[in-house]
């Protein structure tokens, strides 16, 4: 038997409860991981609220990224061995003492990263790499606007865009978050509570605009995002915290030859996630070993404190990631 967090009913953080459950059995091409830690992400909250149904066949247990030790192998699970320390992207089930993961979505713990901190890598790094570099094709010398710079996605995107030669502009809402974004490599941080990000970008870029925008806000940001983009610019929408409906000037999209795209990682195919994994191993993992990447951890909670972890994330004061240390005292 094991402990896991279940959603008693859609609603507030208090709907997360700790219960006993059977240890899952890995399917073909999967491994069983004894979970050390699990990352807490915005989709977990949306799922708890009843607004994000897991994909068909996925676990109903929240948690999209884990780290730990492999303790079991399904048939045809090649490339890893019992006893290996890994981190993994999963489609659910991370808030538990044991979790199954496809071998195609498993990565070794990067050099210089603790097993606990490694739980905060998969969801954010898969998301940022696939959207900024595989979809938007951000390249050295381009300008990139990253909304929500102090979030887990934002802190990762700032670092990767900067390390791969882009000039980073981001938005944040407190002095603490603004300073954190500068420390991570942003060239301009806009206080979205007191400044108009379109006006500030026009001023900073001398009305040239930015080449790529990574947006988690949506809603009424859409039209301003379009105005911020230079000719040939790319907008990548990966969340919609301000709403999923916005207005835009289609003529501006046409005449500026813009591309508007987006993605949802959780329902993507294993084959696509495997390609992201392979590119991360080749392009990003060496940067951890060189000490060039930082994983900002805002706060740690025990598995039994999952409701407090969700409340902390919803409060919106964090910089970086919130993590459940599953091996802590329950």
C-alpha angles and dihedrals in degrees: 000000000000141000121253139169116247131188104239092194135333112284145065126009089267088072088077109095134179113236141166118256142167116270107254121246116229116243123218111303091017135106131208113236125199096219119233096175140352128209119235114223140178093253088060089060094046089050091050089052090055095249101107117054114200115248118265110287095015123125117265088220111100123241127095102190134039144168128207148100126311108241102166141027130212120214115291091014097144131168097045136067137208107273096034116136109228146158121219145191111228134180091229142322098082096125092077143084090250130030136175121228134181112249088233090065099046125103132183116252105269118246112270095018122112119234090245095051091046090070087071094059111070105060096042098039094045089049098046097042095047094047104036099036108020099038106023092031093217109196139188114286095027126116119240130194115205117189117210095026096180095054123098089260092044098050089049095045094049092054097044095044090049094047091051092053105264124133108240128215118178144172130233137162110220136046090245092053093044092054091046090054092051090050090053092055109273114149094203128020117191121205099225091195095061104018135058105238093207092054093046093050093048089052096045095046095038088243093304092115129203131297099218135024124194107196131188095166108066121165113082091001090077100082093043090049090054090050091051095056123097123222108299091017124158128220116197115194114199102159140006110216090159094047139293097255125075140154127239140176106250092196089061090052091051101044094043091046092230129179120216116190141147144177146206113218101196099066094038118118122269088239092058092046089049090056090051089049092052093050091048091052091050100041110022110027093069089057090062090054090051091053092242097124127067127197106209109210114195101183142346128219135183117249090254088058095060091122090056090048091054092047089051092052093047091051087067099215096114128112110207125340140352116211138195111219098209095186090058119104108290 
